[in-house]
Amino acid sequence: MLDYAGCVLNNWERLDPKGPIKPSNVRLLRRFTGLIDEEWFFKTHIIIESEGGHVAGALKSISAAMRNSPLTGCSLPPSSARPVCKAKERPQ
């Protein structure tokens, strides 16, 4: 049986161990069809998963900021606040 953990989460490695998690620096450990389409299909999921941690942390910060300042949402730490504050500053 193939599951997501086996096909994606535990089926890759970095080519450069100190390099970033990006398509050109990851490779699958096991392929099932051997086609390049398969490699890119799974690489897409690897990249999405690698960014998920940042999103979860940012959402937590945004939620806390909105509870503290519901009108602006700009009391976040600068790195996670920037997209929220920029969106609120745009002319409608």
C-alpha positions as CSV (number, residue, x, y, z in Angstrom):
1,M,0.0,0.0,0.0
2,L,1.3,3.4,-0.9
3,D,0.5,6.2,1.5
4,Y,1.4,9.9,1.6
5,A,4.1,9.5,4.2
6,G,5.8,6.8,2.2
7,C,5.5,8.5,-1.2
8,V,6.3,12.0,-0.1
9,L,7.3,12.7,3.5
10,N,9.9,9.9,3.9
11,N,10.9,9.5,0.3
12,W,13.4,12.3,-0.4
13,E,16.7,13.8,0.5
14,R,18.6,17.0,-0.1
15,L,21.4,16.8,-2.7
16,D,23.3,19.5,-0.7
17,P,22.6,18.7,2.9
18,K,23.1,22.4,3.9
19,G,21.2,23.8,1.0
20,P,17.6,24.9,0.9
21,I,14.6,22.7,0.4
22,K,13.8,23.6,-3.2
23,P,13.1,21.5,-6.3
24,S,16.7,21.7,-7.6
25,N,18.1,20.5,-4.3
26,V,15.9,17.5,-3.5
27,R,15.6,14.1,-5.1
28,L,13.3,11.2,-4.5
29,L,14.8,8.1,-2.9
30,R,12.4,5.7,-4.6
31,R,10.4,6.2,-7.8
32,F,7.6,4.0,-8.8
33,T,7.3,4.7,-12.6
34,G,10.7,6.3,-13.2
35,L,9.1,9.2,-15.1
36,I,10.2,12.8,-14.7
37,D,6.5,13.7,-14.2
38,E,6.4,11.5,-11.1
39,E,9.5,13.2,-9.7
40,W,8.0,16.7,-10.2
41,F,4.6,15.6,-8.8
42,F,6.2,14.5,-5.6
43,K,8.7,17.4,-5.4
44,T,5.8,19.8,-5.5
45,H,4.4,18.2,-2.4
46,I,7.7,18.2,-0.7
47,I,8.0,22.0,-1.2
48,I,4.5,22.6,0.0
49,E,5.1,20.6,3.1
50,S,8.4,22.4,3.8
51,E,6.6,25.8,3.7
52,G,3.7,24.6,5.9
53,G,5.6,25.2,9.1
54,H,6.1,28.9,8.3
55,V,2.5,29.3,7.4
56,A,1.3,27.7,10.7
57,G,3.6,29.9,12.7
58,A,2.5,33.0,10.9
59,L,-1.2,32.2,11.3
60,K,-0.7,31.8,15.0
61,S,1.0,35.2,15.2
62,I,-1.7,36.8,13.1
63,S,-4.5,35.3,15.3
64,A,-2.8,36.6,18.5
65,A,-2.3,40.1,16.9
66,M,-6.0,40.2,15.8
67,R,-7.1,39.4,19.3
68,N,-4.9,42.2,20.7
69,S,-5.6,44.8,17.9
70,P,-8.6,43.8,15.7
71,L,-8.5,47.0,13.7
72,T,-5.0,46.9,12.4
73,G,-3.5,43.4,12.9
74,C,-0.1,45.1,12.8
75,S,1.3,44.4,16.2
76,L,3.0,41.2,14.8
77,P,6.7,40.7,14.7
78,P,8.0,42.5,11.6
79,S,8.8,39.4,9.5
80,S,5.3,37.8,9.8
81,A,3.4,41.1,9.9
82,R,4.7,42.6,6.7
83,P,2.2,40.8,4.3
84,V,-0.8,41.5,6.7
85,C,0.1,45.2,7.2
86,K,0.8,45.7,3.4
87,A,-2.6,44.3,2.6
88,K,-4.3,46.7,5.1
89,E,-2.4,49.7,3.6
90,R,-3.5,49.1,0.0
91,P,-6.1,51.6,-1.3
92,Q,-9.5,50.0,-1.7
